[in-house]
Amino acid sequence: LKPFSANDKDTESAAEVAAEEVDVVQLSIFNNRFMGIAEQMGRALQRTAISTNIKERLDFSCAIFDPEGGLVANAPHVPVHL
């Protein structure tokens, strides 16, 4: 075994290692958590809305994005505006 060095070209980055070692159970748990959060966002928006389009027609969408702008979870609302 050779000592770890951040300058070695042979070493993999932490992100590459993490991407290879995906725990499907943990992935499913977090997916369901994020979906639940997005759905709760929608319920809160519907409950507090004044607009008829939002309150009664449910014409809105709620989603969670990662820092790079990628979609993490999208609530299953049926927006007409899209």
Secondary structure in CASP SS format (residue, H / E / C, confidence):
PFRMAT SS
TARGET T0000
AUTHOR 0000-0000-0000
METHOD secondary structure of the structure
MODEL  1
L C 1.00
K C 1.00
P C 1.00
F C 1.00
S C 1.00
A C 1.00
N C 1.00
D C 1.00
K C 1.00
D C 1.00
T C 1.00
E C 1.00
S C 1.00
A H 1.00
A H 1.00
E H 1.00
V H 1.00
A H 1.00
A H 1.00
E H 1.00
E C 1.00
V C 1.00
D C 1.00
V H 1.00
V H 1.00
Q H 1.00
L H 1.00
S H 1.00
I H 1.00
F H 1.00
N H 1.00
N H 1.00
R H 1.00
F H 1.00
M H 1.00
G H 1.00
I H 1.00
A H 1.00
E H 1.00
Q H 1.00
M H 1.00
G H 1.00
R H 1.00
A H 1.00
L H 1.00
Q H 1.00
R H 1.00
T H 1.00
A C 1.00
I C 1.00
S C 1.00
T H 1.00
N H 1.00
I H 1.00
K H 1.00
E C 1.00
R C 1.00
L C 1.00
D C 1.00
F C 1.00
S C 1.00
C C 1.00
A E 1.00
I E 1.00
F E 1.00
D C 1.00
P C 1.00
E C 1.00
G C 1.00
G C 1.00
L E 1.00
V E 1.00
A E 1.00
N E 1.00
A C 1.00
P C 1.00
H C 1.00
V C 1.00
P C 1.00
V C 1.00
H C 1.00
L C 1.00
END
